[in-house]
Amino acid sequence: MKKIIVIGGGAAGMAIAAAENGCAATIYEKNEKLGKKIYITGKGRCNVTNDCDMEGLFDSVVTNSRFLYSAFYGFSNQDMKDFLEANGCHVKVERGSRVFPVSDRASDVTSAFARRLRELRVKVELNQGVRELWLEDGVLLVLYCLEWVSQKYLVAALNIQP
């Protein structure tokens, strides 16, 4: 089984690790919990996606919407709603076609991801910011909190701010 490292346990990192891809995944998250920023989206309710059709999604992209074709068709807004429903987070559609958890709690979105990660036996390392990355003889070495691990595959789901 291939092993991957996901750097960052936000929405993108959890989605990558929750994908059924036949890989054993480990998430390294620098914060004390997964999806920390999800808790503050939509004023704490988490506006998960939009319920419009694909053309509506593309029309809302200001520049170069073609760049997102493969992403939008690879995992659509309907796929997102289905994922959440299948993992215990029921959703509703509000004005403007905005999709929220029925509970109006962003924590339910994070819980749905966490449930799926547990089912897939994804290893989660909290409070473990990655300090260095090295490639040596085709093997990726990752330093987090003074401990080295080696993997062949890396996925970075980062929110880098200056």
Secondary structure, 3 states (H helix, E strand, C coil): CCEEEEECCCHHHHHHHHCCCCCEEEEECCCCCCCHHHHHHHHHCCCCEECCCHHHHHHCCCCCHHHHHHHHHHCCHHHHHHHHHHCCCCEEEEHHHEEEECCCCHHHHHHHHHHHHHHCCCEEECCCCEEEEEEECCEEEEEECCEEEEECEEEECCCCCC
